[in-house]
Amino acid sequence: MPLETKLNIADPDGFYQELIDSQRDMEEADAELMNCKLVLLLANHIGDRDILREALKHAGGRIG
């Protein structure tokens, strides 16, 4: 199964607002830590290393 890159979130603007609101009163370092935890939780949920590797490439990461 390839990485889904087309819009696939119900109410994407609402989700974005929830994400912003969840970090509103955080210090920058705390918000960065939360983002890292969120990435790891979602990566664990996806579970497929090929999909995760493709997502890293799409996000601009350097892979091996």
C-alpha positions as CSV (number, residue, x, y, z in Angstrom):
1,M,0.0,0.0,0.0
2,P,1.6,3.3,-1.0
3,L,1.7,6.4,1.2
4,E,-1.6,8.4,1.0
5,T,-0.6,12.0,0.0
6,K,-4.0,13.2,-1.1
7,L,-6.2,15.0,1.4
8,N,-7.6,12.2,3.6
9,I,-8.6,13.9,6.9
10,A,-12.2,14.8,7.6
11,D,-12.3,18.5,8.4
12,P,-8.6,19.2,7.9
13,D,-9.0,22.8,9.0
14,G,-10.6,21.7,12.2
15,F,-7.8,19.2,12.9
16,Y,-5.2,21.9,12.2
17,Q,-7.0,24.2,14.7
18,E,-7.1,21.4,17.3
19,L,-3.3,20.9,16.8
20,I,-2.6,24.6,17.2
21,D,-4.9,24.9,20.2
22,S,-3.3,21.9,21.9
23,Q,0.0,23.7,22.0
24,R,-1.2,27.3,22.5
25,D,0.1,27.7,26.1
26,M,3.2,25.6,25.7
27,E,6.8,26.7,25.6
28,E,8.4,26.1,22.3
29,A,10.5,23.1,23.6
30,D,7.3,21.5,25.1
31,A,5.5,21.9,21.7
32,E,8.4,20.4,19.9
33,L,8.5,17.4,22.3
34,M,4.7,17.0,21.8
35,N,5.2,17.0,18.0
36,C,7.9,14.3,18.3
37,K,5.6,12.2,20.5
38,L,2.8,12.6,18.1
39,V,5.0,11.5,15.2
40,L,6.1,8.4,17.1
41,L,2.5,7.5,18.1
42,L,1.3,7.9,14.5
43,A,4.3,6.0,13.1
44,N,3.5,3.2,15.5
45,H,-0.1,3.2,14.4
46,I,1.0,3.0,10.7
47,G,3.6,0.3,11.5
48,D,4.7,-0.3,7.9
49,R,8.4,0.7,7.6
50,D,8.2,1.2,3.8
51,I,5.3,3.6,4.3
52,L,7.2,5.4,7.1
53,R,10.3,5.6,4.9
54,E,8.3,7.1,2.1
55,A,6.7,9.6,4.5
56,L,10.2,10.7,5.7
57,K,11.3,11.3,2.1
58,H,8.1,13.3,1.3
59,A,8.7,15.4,4.4
60,G,12.2,16.2,3.2
61,G,14.2,13.9,5.4
62,R,17.5,12.4,4.3
63,I,17.3,8.6,4.3
64,G,20.4,6.4,4.6
